[in-house]
Amino acid sequence: MDSQLRSNGSNTRPVTQAVPRPASRSRVTGRVERVVKTALEGERAAVLNVSADELLAEPLAVANVLRAALDRPGVGVMGHWMVHELFRRSGLQEELVNSLASPSPVTRAAAARICSAARLTESFIWIGDLVADSNQRVREAAIRSLSQLGGRRAVDMLIAAADGIPLYRLAIALSRAATDVDIEALMRQPASERTAVATVLACGLRRDVLRVSPLLGIAHDRRWPRQVRMAACKSLATIGDRAAADGLKRLADSDPDAPVKKAADRAHRRLVRRAVAR
């Protein structure tokens, strides 16, 4: 997962250490950044004068620029529509979507990254198909792209392909793609034990404090499969809310299922260590 640099407010950098310069932007990414900014500021005649091939040659850099622009606070649905229209007006939308069916796996993966970063909704169904692609790089790009597009359609596609996605990768994708409503529905009525485990783990990855009570309920309920209960313990430890400590302690002391008992004990000890460290 992406990490962020954090600071406690003190400056510990040696005086003689040079401050690193940001990586230089290519001509293409620089142009994308400028024109997208113009479009988001309301310029409806803006046109992006680059080719689809140029974008596909720098998929990570282009996708990062698009994500940075669209993930800014206040952009919202209207901003997504403006960028969508920019790509349509520039003749790039159709070419990028068509590139999802390219015979080249490198191109398919690149197109998935850019289409999702640009929020091109026409690409949904094609990216969903790429989750089962024969090429691992394409599959990984498709899973990441669905998690970025997000929403119910993306969640449904991920769940439909769940058996072919590594469990923890599925949990990460659901943690990013699902809304609170989606998570609640998946917890209430999972499609399978595997999706139940992935959903419970996703709650932990989201640091979802509102799910502490339901997760404790799952951990204690012996009607749930063992792996789901163990995943609930793990997620409670990941969330780190001390409100779960007593429930985990009771489970660790008295549950008859040894693996669940061990998972609860491990989760409880993690919570206690965090509480002492604070």
Secondary structure, DSSP 8 states (H G I E B T S, - for coil): --------S---S-TTS---------HHHHHHHHHHHHHHTT-TT------HHHHHTSHHHHHHHHHHHHTSTT-HHHHHHHHHHHHHHTT-HHHHHHGGG-S-HHHHHHHHHHHHHTT-GGGHHHHHHHTT-SSHHHHHHHHHHHHHH-SHHHHHHHHHTGGGS-HHHHHHHHHHH--HHHHHHHHHS-SSHHHHHHHHHHHHHTT-GGGHHHHHHHHH-TTS-HHHHHHHHHHHHHHT-GGGHHHHHHHHHH-S-HHHHHHHHHHHHHHHHHHHH-
